[in-house]
Amino acid sequence: MKKLLIALFAINILFSQEVESVENNRTLTIYKDSFAIIKEPILWNLNDGKNITSFNNLSPNIILDSPFLNIEGVEVKSQTLNKNFYSTDAYLKKNIGSLAEVKPINDSAVQGALLDINSSSVSINTNKGLLIFQRSRVEYIALKSSQVQNKFTPQISWEIFSEGLENITAELTYLTSGFSWKPIYKLQLSNSDASAALSISAEVVNNSNMNLLGVDIKVVEGLVPIGNNKRSQNMGMVASRGGMSDKTDTLGDFYIFNLGSNLNLKALETIQFPLLDELLIDYENLNLKALETIQFPLLDELLIDYEKKYIFENSEQDQKDEPLSIEISFENSKENNLELPLPSGVIYLYEKDIDGALSFIGKNNLSALYKGGSAILDAGKAFDIIGKRRILNFDRQNNSEESTISIQIVNTSNASIKVKAVEKIFGDWVIKESSSMYIKEDASTIYFPLEIQPDSSELITYTYRKEWK
């Protein structure tokens, strides 16, 4: 009886005699739209006259009409893509009930009837009962079958005419789904001063069933239209081209980040790489497997300045006592050791306590930040800083309204703080009188900038008047 061995983390590739893959020159460029471009350099050993050659080291998620062969010095008569292939999962599901052998990593193989297979687990029925294995912990599945379907990848073949014997290098480019990436930011705040360490990583996800070995990996910031007429949402990332890192490049209106060369991106595995040069990461030994997530360093860790403010925001009729919101902000500027476009992503906030221990204090979505812009982050609520708002007087007439407001900020902490007391007033209004200086931010917003010493409080009163016809 024949036996089919399926490695869950790899697609075994056999090249035809006519084609040789050029090692360490493959390029994977991942876009944010859950697709990627793969460039495959190939060495062609051509005979004089007509040649029929093929290449099957392709992603099973290939976008079928996308392959493009860049070759010079010969004539390409035709290109044929063979789409008659199975995915390993589809083939295994077709063989539910068959005898299978599952080999866990660092454990003995187990035989039983295959009951179920999905993206996360494999189930078999053994003489000891039902066993369920996590796919990320399975080394291989051996399926015993009398009829083995051995074509699990698409294949492209070409008819090429050459004048004489030639060794020519071509480059095959195609689009594939199953890959995505996003930036991961980590901002470490210091409680001793207003400086922070900003780290940026690229989390790369391989949801394909394909291993990519010896590949150069790049990621692109910006959304590209794929198969529809909707306009791409490009996040406004092109405000400036100045001050770019040596790890970045440009592609029209998009930015390319080079993550490294000669990397291995394998199947069904998750890896994270911290953004610290001093860790001396050996990139040649990194593995990015199919269905895995990896964080690659985008930029060196940056020391930046930030500002912490406490926000107390209210509308006209609010009366409440509550802790103030904490706002962390920083400028994307040369003076702040940045001056480069930052892609949209998630940012994790950490703060060191008086003992130097690092504690998690929040997670935010960071919008794309152009050069010269400001990032504003939510860092939760302040337990020991309380805002109190009262309506002291309210007089409403047929065509007017007048109200007197009291705002008190109580700082029970042992540190001086900056406070922004925000008031929302709608309609046609004026401030008749105020006990403190205020700033009109827009047509419906004023705020009071305050600095409050430890164990003290600040009281504000103001009166607004609204009129209408």
PEJOHU-V611923 format. One record per residue. N is the residue number from 1. SS is DSSP state (helix for helix, strand for strand, loop for the rest). Layout:
n = (N & N)
ss = (SS & SS)
This chain:
n = (1 & 2 & 3 & 4 & 5 & 6 & 7 & 8 & 9 & 10 & 11 & 12 & 13 & 14 & 15 & 16 & 17 & 18 & 19 & 20 & 21 & 22 & 23 & 24 & 25 & 26 & 27 & 28 & 29 & 30 & 31 & 32 & 33 & 34 & 35 & 36 & 37 & 38 & 39 & 40 & 41 & 42 & 43 & 44 & 45 & 46 & 47 & 48 & 49 & 50 & 51 & 52 & 53 & 54 & 55 & 56 & 57 & 58 & 59 & 60 & 61 & 62 & 63 & 64 & 65 & 66 & 67 & 68 & 69 & 70 & 71 & 72 & 73 & 74 & 75 & 76 & 77 & 78 & 79 & 80 & 81 & 82 & 83 & 84 & 85 & 86 & 87 & 88 & 89 & 90 & 91 & 92 & 93 & 94 & 95 & 96 & 97 & 98 & 99 & 100 & 101 & 102 & 103 & 104 & 105 & 106 & 107 & 108 & 109 & 110 & 111 & 112 & 113 & 114 & 115 & 116 & 117 & 118 & 119 & 120 & 121 & 122 & 123 & 124 & 125 & 126 & 127 & 128 & 129 & 130 & 131 & 132 & 133 & 134 & 135 & 136 & 137 & 138 & 139 & 140 & 141 & 142 & 143 & 144 & 145 & 146 & 147 & 148 & 149 & 150 & 151 & 152 & 153 & 154 & 155 & 156 & 157 & 158 & 159 & 160 & 161 & 162 & 163 & 164 & 165 & 166 & 167 & 168 & 169 & 170 & 171 & 172 & 173 & 174 & 175 & 176 & 177 & 178 & 179 & 180 & 181 & 182 & 183 & 184 & 185 & 186 & 187 & 188 & 189 & 190 & 191 & 192 & 193 & 194 & 195 & 196 & 197 & 198 & 199 & 200 & 201 & 202 & 203 & 204 & 205 & 206 & 207 & 208 & 209 & 210 & 211 & 212 & 213 & 214 & 215 & 216 & 217 & 218 & 219 & 220 & 221 & 222 & 223 & 224 & 225 & 226 & 227 & 228 & 229 & 230 & 231 & 232 & 233 & 234 & 235 & 236 & 237 & 238 & 239 & 240 & 241 & 242 & 243 & 244 & 245 & 246 & 247 & 248 & 249 & 250 & 251 & 252 & 253 & 254 & 255 & 256 & 257 & 258 & 259 & 260 & 261 & 262 & 263 & 264 & 265 & 266 & 267 & 268 & 269 & 270 & 271 & 272 & 273 & 274 & 275 & 276 & 277 & 278 & 279 & 280 & 281 & 282 & 283 & 284 & 285 & 286 & 287 & 288 & 289 & 290 & 291 & 292 & 293 & 294 & 295 & 296 & 297 & 298 & 299 & 300 & 301 & 302 & 303 & 304 & 305 & 306 & 307 & 308 & 309 & 310 & 311 & 312 & 313 & 314 & 315 & 316 & 317 & 318 & 319 & 320 & 321 & 322 & 323 & 324 & 325 & 326 & 327 & 328 & 329 & 330 & 331 & 332 & 333 & 334 & 335 & 336 & 337 & 338 & 339 & 340 & 341 & 342 & 343 & 344 & 345 & 346 & 347 & 348 & 349 & 350 & 351 & 352 & 353 & 354 & 355 & 356 & 357 & 358 & 359 & 360 & 361 & 362 & 363 & 364 & 365 & 366 & 367 & 368 & 369 & 370 & 371 & 372 & 373 & 374 & 375 & 376 & 377 & 378 & 379 & 380 & 381 & 382 & 383 & 384 & 385 & 386 & 387 & 388 & 389 & 390 & 391 & 392 & 393 & 394 & 395 & 396 & 397 & 398 & 399 & 400 & 401 & 402 & 403 & 404 & 405 & 406 & 407 & 408 & 409 & 410 & 411 & 412 & 413 & 414 & 415 & 416 & 417 & 418 & 419 & 420 & 421 & 422 & 423 & 424 & 425 & 426 & 427 & 428 & 429 & 430 & 431 & 432 & 433 & 434 & 435 & 436 & 437 & 438 & 439 & 440 & 441 & 442 & 443 & 444 & 445 & 446 & 447 & 448 & 449 & 450 & 451 & 452 & 453 & 454 & 455 & 456 & 457 & 458 & 459 & 460 & 461 & 462 & 463 & 464 & 465 & 466 & 467 & 468 & 469)
ss = (loop & loop & strand & strand & strand & strand & loop & loop & loop & loop & loop & loop & loop & loop & loop & loop & loop & loop & strand & strand & strand & loop & loop & loop & loop & strand & strand & strand & strand & strand & loop & loop & loop & loop & strand & strand & strand & strand & strand & strand & strand & strand & strand & strand & strand & strand & loop & loop & strand & strand & strand & strand & strand & strand & strand & loop & loop & loop & loop & loop & loop & strand & loop & loop & loop & loop & loop & strand & strand & strand & loop & loop & loop & loop & strand & strand & strand & strand & strand & strand & strand & strand & loop & loop & loop & loop & loop & helix & helix & helix & helix & helix & helix & helix & loop & loop & loop & loop & strand & strand & strand & strand & strand & strand & loop & loop & loop & loop & strand & strand & strand & strand & strand & strand & strand & strand & strand & loop & loop & loop & strand & strand & strand & strand & strand & strand & loop & loop & strand & strand & strand & strand & strand & strand & helix & helix & helix & strand & strand & strand & strand & strand & strand & strand & loop & loop & loop & loop & loop & loop & loop & loop & loop & loop & strand & strand & strand & strand & strand & strand & strand & strand & loop & loop & loop & strand & strand & strand & strand & strand & strand & strand & strand & strand & strand & strand & strand & loop & strand & strand & strand & strand & strand & strand & strand & strand & strand & strand & strand & loop & loop & loop & loop & loop & strand & strand & strand & strand & strand & strand & strand & strand & strand & strand & strand & strand & loop & loop & loop & loop & loop & strand & strand & strand & strand & strand & strand & strand & strand & strand & strand & loop & loop & loop & loop & loop & loop & loop & loop & loop & loop & loop & loop & loop & loop & loop & loop & loop & loop & loop & loop & loop & loop & loop & loop & loop & loop & strand & strand & strand & strand & loop & loop & strand & strand & strand & strand & strand & strand & strand & strand & strand & strand & strand & strand & strand & loop & loop & loop & loop & strand & strand & loop & loop & loop & loop & helix & helix & helix & loop & loop & loop & helix & helix & helix & loop & strand & strand & strand & loop & loop & strand & strand & strand & strand & strand & strand & strand & strand & strand & strand & strand & strand & strand & strand & loop & strand & strand & strand & strand & strand & strand & strand & strand & strand & loop & loop & loop & loop & strand & strand & strand & strand & strand & strand & strand & strand & strand & strand & strand & strand & loop & loop & helix & helix & helix & loop & loop & loop & loop & loop & strand & loop & loop & strand & strand & strand & strand & strand & strand & strand & strand & loop & loop & loop & loop & loop & strand & strand & strand & strand & strand & strand & strand & strand & strand & loop & loop & strand & loop & loop & loop & loop & strand & strand & strand & strand & strand & strand & strand & strand & strand & strand & strand & strand & strand & strand & strand & strand & strand & strand & strand & strand & strand & strand & strand & loop & loop & loop & strand & strand & strand & strand & strand & strand & strand & strand & strand & strand & strand & strand & loop & loop & loop & loop & loop & strand & strand & strand & strand & strand & strand & strand & strand & loop & loop & loop & loop & strand & strand & strand & strand & strand & strand & loop & loop & loop & loop & strand & strand & strand & strand & loop & loop & strand & strand & strand & strand & strand & strand & strand & strand & loop & loop & loop & strand & strand & strand & strand & strand & strand & strand & strand & strand & strand & strand & strand & loop & loop)
